[in-house]
């Protein structure tokens, strides 16, 4: 009883530690563990390995003073991280596939819509008149026709046949050579008034060949004239020409000197003009009042084509699905091609041009010896010596060498 009274007499501090706590200023003493090994009292207990300053803490590792994260929780965290990364990769791949698929669908869909000209190439041509295949690249014959009708004759919107005897003449004829390296394009205009032999019809102006025999006779005439194999044909009439020009929002054309046109109204003042379809058609058809007549007109046609290509090929038109769709809409509604040009060939052609710019193209006239009057007609006389070297360069796919070694009637920055 005396002992109990003495303990009760000891006062307790109200601010002292709670039972089992640690008094202020004392060291933390670990309670003995029931491990069978004695624990020395008075030694500080380490709660984990010390972390050096500046060392990164591994994800999932316990921080100093914290209990270690269970292994199953760390494994679940790693699995979640892998799933997130895999989902991100799949999302990126899906987006890329959607873009590629959209572009492929556009090309697949629209190349199948291009109007094909059946039986465009000549048959029953004597072996000696057949040109040998070229040694590289491809050569297209690009033809612009005057159907003398308000009805469209080319493209998907054609209301009349591409050719009827005597109903159409080819006002524009260009040989377009695409080299095997795919880096350039060479456009050679054949003046419509060139006096040439036309198989089965004697000699006459080149544009009469289309009028008398359509695409087969024109191709046969050009191949016999140049000894260049025409791989493919593309035809557009003036109706399609206007539609294509308006569809791309018109083009900017610079006129070097003021010229009074015979077709259309008013004057072409020197300077830059934004031309819609009707204005552009007047511009490319005009030859009266031009210093060199038909030769200056071919340069106008080339100048227009250069402006259209600069606009169509600018930026990412051919690799952007929406822009490619609009461009292919315009082309398929206006242009007809030969039935040998398959959808795959057309896709390859379009895809191969996606990196080409108008600055990579050379526009020129075929060499000319002069002008003459034959059978009451003003005609252009081609230079046989000059053209022979040119056609050889096309056949051998050496146009770059030809341009570097010869003086050519090349389209410049100034056009009448």
C-alpha positions in Angstrom: 0.0 0.0 0.0 2.8 2.3 0.8 4.4 1.7 -2.6 1.2 2.5 -4.5 0.8 5.7 -2.6 4.3 6.8 -3.6 3.8 6.2 -7.3 0.5 8.0 -7.2 2.3 10.9 -5.7 4.5 11.4 -8.8 3.0 14.2 -11.0 2.6 13.5 -14.8 3.5 16.2 -17.3 0.5 17.2 -19.4 2.9 17.9 -22.4 4.8 14.7 -22.1 4.9 12.0 -24.7 2.0 9.7 -25.2 2.5 6.2 -24.0 4.8 4.4 -26.4 6.0 7.8 -27.9 9.5 9.4 -27.8 10.5 12.1 -25.4 11.8 15.3 -26.9 15.6 15.2 -27.6 15.9 11.4 -27.1 17.1 8.9 -29.7 14.6 6.6 -31.4 15.1 3.3 -29.7 13.7 0.3 -31.5 11.6 -2.1 -29.5 13.0 -5.6 -29.3 11.8 -7.8 -32.1 10.7 -11.4 -31.4 13.4 -12.8 -33.6 15.4 -14.6 -31.1 18.3 -12.2 -31.4 18.8 -9.5 -28.8 18.7 -5.9 -30.0 21.2 -3.7 -28.5 19.6 -0.7 -26.8 20.9 2.8 -27.4 21.8 2.2 -31.1 19.9 4.3 -33.7 17.9 2.2 -36.1 18.4 2.8 -39.9 15.1 2.9 -41.8 16.7 2.3 -45.3 19.8 2.9 -47.3 20.8 6.6 -47.4 20.0 8.5 -50.6 22.8 10.6 -51.9 21.9 14.2 -53.0 21.3 14.5 -56.7 20.6 10.8 -57.3 17.3 10.0 -59.1 14.8 7.9 -57.3 13.7 4.9 -59.3 10.0 4.7 -60.2 8.3 2.3 -57.8 11.2 2.4 -55.3 10.5 3.3 -51.7 11.4 6.8 -50.6 13.5 7.2 -47.5 11.4 6.6 -44.4 8.7 4.8 -46.5 8.0 1.1 -46.6 8.9 -0.5 -50.0 6.2 -0.8 -52.6 4.9 -4.4 -52.9 6.2 -6.2 -55.9 2.8 -7.0 -57.4 1.9 -3.3 -57.4 5.2 -2.4 -59.2 4.4 -5.1 -61.8 0.9 -3.8 -62.4 2.3 -0.3 -62.9 4.8 -1.5 -65.4 2.1 -3.4 -67.3 -0.1 -0.2 -67.4 2.9 1.8 -68.8 3.5 -0.8 -71.5 -0.2 -0.7 -72.5 -0.2 3.1 -72.7 2.9 3.1 -74.9 1.5 0.3 -77.1 -1.8 2.2 -77.5 0.1 5.4 -78.5 2.1 3.5 -81.2 -1.0 1.9 -82.5 -2.8 5.3 -82.7 0.1 6.8 -84.7 0.2 3.8 -87.1 -3.5 3.9 -87.6 -3.3 7.7 -88.4 -0.5 7.1 -90.9 -2.5 4.2 -92.5 -5.6 6.3 -92.8 -3.7 9.1 -94.6 -2.0 6.6 -97.0 -5.3 4.8 -97.5 -7.1 8.1 -98.3 -4.5 9.1 -100.9 -4.6 5.6 -102.4 -8.4 5.6 -102.6 -8.4 9.0 -104.3 -5.9 7.8 -106.9 -7.7 4.5 -107.3 -11.1 6.2 -107.6 -10.2 9.0 -109.9 -7.8 7.2 -112.2 -10.7 4.8 -112.9 -12.9 7.8 -113.9 -10.6 9.2 -116.6 -12.2 9.0 -120.0 -10.4 6.6 -122.3 -10.1 7.0 -126.1 -10.5 3.6 -127.7 -8.3 2.5 -130.6 -6.2 5.7 -130.4 -3.1 4.2 -131.9 -2.6 3.5 -135.7 -2.8 0.0 -137.1 -1.6 -1.5 -140.3 1.5 0.7 -140.3 4.4 -0.7 -142.5 7.3 -2.0 -140.4 9.7 0.5 -141.9 7.4 3.3 -140.7 7.2 2.0 -137.2 9.4 4.0 -134.7 11.8 2.1 -132.5 11.1 2.2 -128.8 12.8 4.9 -126.9 15.9 4.2 -124.8 14.5 5.7 -121.6 11.6 7.7 -120.2 8.2 8.2 -121.8 6.8 10.5 -124.5 3.3 11.8 -124.5 1.5 13.6 -127.3 -0.6 16.4 -125.7 -3.3 17.7 -128.1 -5.7 20.6 -127.7 -8.5 20.5 -130.2 -11.0 23.0 -131.6 -14.2 21.1 -131.9 -16.1 24.1 -133.4 -19.0 23.1 -131.1 -20.3 24.2 -127.8 -20.6 20.6 -126.7 -17.7 19.2 -124.7 -15.9 16.4 -126.6 -13.3 15.3 -124.0 -13.3 14.3 -120.3 -16.1 12.6 -118.3 -18.5 15.3 -119.2 -18.2 14.8 -123.0 -21.5 15.2 -124.9 -20.0 14.5 -128.3 -17.3 12.1 -129.6 -13.7 13.1 -129.5 -13.4 13.0 -133.2 -15.7 13.1 -136.2 -14.3 13.5 -139.7 -13.9 17.1 -140.6 -15.5 18.3 -137.3 -12.3 19.0 -135.3 -8.8 20.3 -135.8 -5.8 20.1 -133.4 -4.8 23.7 -132.6 -2.2 22.6 -130.1 0.3 19.7 -130.4 3.1 19.2 -127.9 5.5 16.2 -127.4 6.1 15.9 -123.7 9.1 13.8 -122.8 9.5 12.6 -119.2 13.0 11.3 -118.6 13.7 8.1 -116.8 15.3 10.0 -113.9 11.9 11.7 -113.2 13.5 15.0 -112.3 12.5 17.1 -115.4 10.0 17.3 -118.2 10.6 18.6 -121.7 7.8 20.1 -123.7 8.3 20.6 -127.5 5.6 22.4 -129.4 4.8 21.4 -133.0 3.3 24.4 -134.8 -0.1 23.6 -136.1 0.7 25.2 -139.5 3.8 22.9 -140.0 3.8 21.6 -143.5 4.3 17.9 -143.2 3.5 14.6 -145.1 0.3 13.1 -143.8 0.0 9.3 -144.6 -2.6 8.7 -147.3 -3.2 12.4 -147.9 0.0 13.9 -149.3 1.4 17.0 -147.6 -0.6 19.5 -145.7 -0.7 21.4 -142.4 -0.1 19.2 -139.4 -3.5 20.1 -137.8 -5.3 18.6 -140.8 -4.3 15.1 -139.7 -6.6 15.0 -136.7 -9.4 16.5 -138.8 -9.1 13.7 -141.4 -8.3 10.7 -139.3 -8.6 11.5 -135.6 -6.0 10.3 -133.0 -4.6 7.4 -135.0 -3.7 9.5 -138.1 -2.3 12.3 -136.0 -0.1 9.8 -134.0 1.0 8.1 -137.2 1.9 11.5 -138.8 3.9 12.6 -135.7 5.8 9.3 -135.4 6.8 9.3 -139.1 7.8 12.9 -138.9 10.0 12.5 -135.7 10.8 8.8 -135.6 9.8 9.1 -131.9 7.5 6.5 -130.4 4.5 8.1 -128.8 3.8 6.1 -125.6 0.5 7.8 -124.7 -2.0 10.5 -125.8 -3.9 13.1 -123.9 -6.6 15.3 -125.5 -8.4 18.3 -124.2 -10.9 20.5 -126.1 -11.5 24.2 -125.6 -14.6 23.5 -123.5 -12.4 21.4 -121.1 -9.7 24.0 -121.3 -12.1 26.7 -120.0 -13.5 24.4 -117.3 -10.1 23.4 -116.1 -8.9 27.1 -115.9 -12.0 28.2 -114.0 -11.8 25.1 -111.7 -8.4 26.1 -110.4 -9.5 29.7 -109.9 -7.9 31.2 -113.0 -4.2 31.9 -113.7 -1.9 34.9 -113.6 -0.4 35.6 -117.0 2.1 38.3 -117.8 2.0 39.9 -121.2 5.3 41.5 -122.3 3.9 44.0 -124.9 0.5 45.4 -125.5 -1.2 43.5 -128.3 -4.6 44.0 -129.9 -6.3 40.5 -130.1 -8.5 39.4 -133.0 -10.4 37.0 -130.9 -12.2 38.5 -127.9 -12.8 42.1 -127.0 -10.4 45.0 -126.1 -6.7 45.1 -125.9 -4.1 42.9 -124.1 -2.2 45.6 -122.2 1.3 44.9 -121.2 1.4 43.6 -117.6 0.1 40.8 -115.4 -3.5 39.7 -115.9 -5.6 37.3 -113.8 -7.4 35.3 -116.5 -10.5 33.1 -116.2 -11.3 30.4 -118.7 -12.7 32.7 -121.4 -9.8 35.2 -121.2 -7.2 32.4 -121.1 -8.8 30.8 -124.2 -8.5 34.1 -126.1 -4.9 34.5 -125.0 -3.8 31.0 -126.2 -5.7 31.1 -129.5 -4.4 34.5 -130.6 -1.7 34.7 -133.3 -2.6 37.8 -135.3 -0.6 40.9 -134.2 2.1 38.7 -132.7 5.6 39.3 -134.1 6.2 35.7 -135.1 2.6 34.6 -135.6 2.2 30.9 -134.9 5.5 30.5 -133.1 4.6 33.2 -130.6 1.2 31.6 -130.2 2.8 28.3 -129.2 4.9 30.1 -126.6 1.6 31.6 -125.3 0.2 28.1 -125.0 3.3 27.0 -123.2 3.2 30.0 -120.9 -0.4 29.2 -120.0 0.5 25.5 -119.4 3.4 26.6 -117.2 1.1 28.8 -115.1 -1.4 26.0 -114.7 1.2 23.5 -113.7 2.8 26.0 -111.3 -0.5 26.3 -109.5 -1.5 22.6 -109.6 1.9 21.3 -108.5 2.5 24.0 -105.9 3.1 22.8 -102.3 1.6 19.4 -101.4 -1.2 19.2 -104.0 -0.5 15.7 -105.1 0.2 14.3 -101.6 -2.6 16.0 -99.8 -5.8 13.9 -100.0 -8.2 16.8 -100.2 -6.2 18.8 -102.7 -5.5 15.7 -104.8 -9.2 15.0 -104.9 -10.0 18.5 -106.2 -7.2 18.4 -108.7 -8.2 15.0 -110.0 -11.9 16.1 -110.2 -10.8 18.9 -112.5 -8.6 16.7 -114.7 -11.0 13.8 -115.1 -13.8 16.2 -116.1 -11.7 17.8 -118.8 -9.1 15.4 -120.3 -9.3 12.1 -122.3 -6.4 9.7 -122.6 -5.6 6.6 -124.7 -6.9 3.3 -123.6 -3.4 1.9 -123.3 -2.8 4.2 -120.3 -3.9 1.9 -117.4 -5.1 3.1 -114.0 -1.8 1.9 -112.6 0.2 3.8 -115.2 -1.8 6.9 -114.4 -1.3 6.6 -110.7 2.4 6.1 -111.2 2.5 9.2 -113.4 0.7 11.4 -110.9 2.7 10.0 -107.9 5.9 10.5 -109.8 5.1 14.2 -110.5 4.4 15.1 -106.8 8.0 16.4 -106.4 8.1 18.2 -109.8 7.7 21.9 -110.1 7.2 24.1 -113.2 10.8 25.3 -112.8 11.9 21.7 -113.6 10.3 21.9 -117.0 11.8 23.1 -120.3 9.3 24.5 -122.9 10.5 25.0 -126.4 9.4 25.1 -130.1 10.7 22.6 -132.6 13.4 24.1 -134.8 11.9 26.1 -137.7 13.6 27.0 -141.0 11.1 29.8 -142.0 7.6 30.5 -143.4 6.1 30.1 -146.8 2.9 30.3 -148.8 1.8 26.9 -150.2 -1.5 26.3 -152.0 -2.7 29.7 -150.8 -1.9 28.9 -147.2 0.6 30.4 -144.8 2.7 27.5 -143.5 5.6 26.9 -141.2 8.7 25.0 -142.6 10.4 22.8 -140.0 14.2 22.7 -140.0 15.1 19.1 -140.9 18.7 19.4 -139.7 17.7 21.0 -136.4 14.8 18.7 -135.7 16.8 15.5 -136.5 19.2 16.2 -133.5 16.2 17.1 -131.3 14.3 13.9 -132.1 17.4 11.8 -131.6 17.8 13.3 -128.1 14.2 12.4 -127.3 14.7 8.8 -128.5 17.9 8.5 -126.5 16.6 10.2 -123.4 19.4 12.7 -123.6 17.4 16.0 -123.7 19.5 17.6 -121.0 22.6 17.2 -123.2 20.8 18.5 -126.2 19.6 21.6 -124.4 23.1 22.3 -123.1 24.7 22.0 -126.6 22.2 23.7 -128.8 20.5 27.1 -129.2 16.7 26.4 -129.0 13.6 28.5 -129.3 12.9 28.2 -125.5 10.1 29.8 -123.5 11.5 32.6 -121.4 10.2 34.8 -118.7 8.9 37.4 -121.3 6.1 36.4 -123.6 4.4 38.6 -126.2 
